[in-house]
Amino acid sequence: MSREIHYDKPFYWWGPGWGARPELRLADLLRDGTLDSWQGAWLWAALARRTSLVVISEASGAGKTTLLTALLELLPPAIHRIYPRGSFESFAFLADPAVPPNETVLLVNELSPHLPVYLWGAAVARLLDAVDCGFQVLATAHAATAPQFIGMLTGSPLHLPAPRVAAFELVVVLEASAKNESGRRVGEIWWLQPARDGVVLTPFAPQLRNDISPENHVRPDDLNAVPIKTEEIQWRASIFDDLRDGRIERIPAADRLPNSDDPHEEGSAP
C-alpha cells in the first residue's frame, strides 16, 4: 500500500530522534543579538526577490535551522512550501503541473551526508536543476566559511561545477559570539555569482547602519533583475526595529516589493 507524501509538512526538520525545540521567532533573534535590523532588512529584500540562500555554521546545534525557520516569516503568505525528503526524495514535484516553480520554495533541512533525511549525492544536482526551473531554495549546511561551503559541493564526492554552486545566491554565515545573549550572531553574508571557471564572492550586506550608502555596499542590479536601493533597506530596517522593540508583533505580509521611488507605496507593506 502506497502512502501519500505530504510535501508541505517538514520531514524530520530537526533530524530523527531529536526532541522538539522551542521555536524562536524573528523578534526573539533580534532581541538576543543573533541578527540585527539591517541584516534582517537585507535578507528580507533578497527573499522578496525569490533569492535562494543557505545558512552555514561549522558547529552542530549552532542554530542554523533556528535561523532558517525564523526567516520563513519573511516569505509572502501565498508562497507554496515544499520540504524535500532527503535521500528519499524523488523530485516528482518537478513534473507536477500543480506545483508552479515561481510560486514555490524548497526548504532543505540540511545539505549533508550525515543522515539519510538530509539531502546529498545526486540529489544536490537535482536541487540546483530545480533552481534553474524557477524554484527558490532555502537550506542549511555545515561549513565555517563561504569558500568552505563551495569546496564541499565542488570537491569529492559531488564534484559539482563551481559556477553551478552560485545557484545558492546568498551564503549566510552564523558564528559564535560571546557578546550576545544567544551565543551566536549572523556574521558575513556573501553574494555568489557564477564565473566561467568558478564563483565570485562579494559581501552582500553591510554590518553597520552607517555603511548604508551607494559607495560602499553591493547594489546587485542583476539579483533577479530588481535593484536593492538604500531607501528600501532603510524602510525594511525600520520594520525590524519595530519588531525588536515590541511595537509590532510580526513582519507585515507583503506580496509585492516597495515601489522603487516610494518604499511606502500602498500595497507593498503597511
Rosetta blueprint (number, residue, H / E / L):
1 M L
2 S L
3 R L
4 E L
5 I L
6 H L
7 Y L
8 D L
9 K L
10 P L
11 F L
12 Y L
13 W L
14 W L
15 G L
16 P L
17 G L
18 W L
19 G L
20 A L
21 R L
22 P L
23 E L
24 L L
25 R L
26 L H
27 A H
28 D H
29 L H
30 L H
31 R H
32 D L
33 G L
34 T L
35 L L
36 D L
37 S H
38 W H
39 Q H
40 G H
41 A H
42 W H
43 L H
44 W H
45 A H
46 A H
47 L H
48 A H
49 R L
50 R L
51 T L
52 S L
53 L E
54 V E
55 V E
56 I E
57 S E
58 E L
59 A L
60 S L
61 G L
62 A L
63 G L
64 K H
65 T H
66 T H
67 L H
68 L H
69 T H
70 A H
71 L H
72 L H
73 E H
74 L H
75 L L
76 P L
77 P L
78 A L
79 I L
80 H E
81 R E
82 I E
83 Y L
84 P L
85 R L
86 G H
87 S H
88 F H
89 E L
90 S L
91 F L
92 A H
93 F H
94 L H
95 A H
96 D L
97 P L
98 A L
99 V L
100 P L
101 P H
102 N H
103 E H
104 T E
105 V E
106 L E
107 L E
108 V E
109 N E
110 E E
111 L E
112 S L
113 P L
114 H L
115 L L
116 P L
117 V L
118 Y L
119 L E
120 W L
121 G L
122 A H
123 A H
124 V H
125 A H
126 R H
127 L H
128 L H
129 D H
130 A H
131 V H
132 D H
133 C L
134 G L
135 F L
136 Q E
137 V E
138 L E
139 A E
140 T E
141 A E
142 H E
143 A L
144 A L
145 T L
146 A H
147 P H
148 Q H
149 F H
150 I H
151 G H
152 M H
153 L H
154 T H
155 G L
156 S L
157 P L
158 L L
159 H L
160 L L
161 P L
162 A H
163 P H
164 R H
165 V H
166 A L
167 A L
168 F L
169 E L
170 L E
171 V E
172 V E
173 V E
174 L E
175 E E
176 A E
177 S L
178 A L
179 K L
180 N L
181 E L
182 S L
183 G L
184 R E
185 R E
186 V E
187 G E
188 E E
189 I E
190 W E
191 W E
192 L E
193 Q E
194 P E
195 A L
196 R L
197 D L
198 G L
199 V E
200 V E
201 L E
202 T E
203 P E
204 F L
205 A L
206 P L
207 Q L
208 L L
209 R H
210 N H
211 D H
212 I L
213 S L
214 P L
215 E L
216 N L
217 H L
218 V L
219 R L
220 P L
221 D L
222 D L
223 L L
224 N L
225 A L
226 V L
227 P L
228 I L
229 K L
230 T H
231 E H
232 E H
233 I H
234 Q H
235 W H
236 R H
237 A H
238 S H
239 I H
240 F H
241 D H
242 D H
243 L H
244 R H
245 D L
246 G L
247 R L
248 I L
249 E L
250 R L
251 I L
252 P L
253 A L
254 A L
255 D L
256 R L
257 L L
258 P L
259 N L
260 S L
261 D L
262 D L
263 P L
264 H L
265 E L
266 E L
267 G L
268 S L
269 A L
270 P L
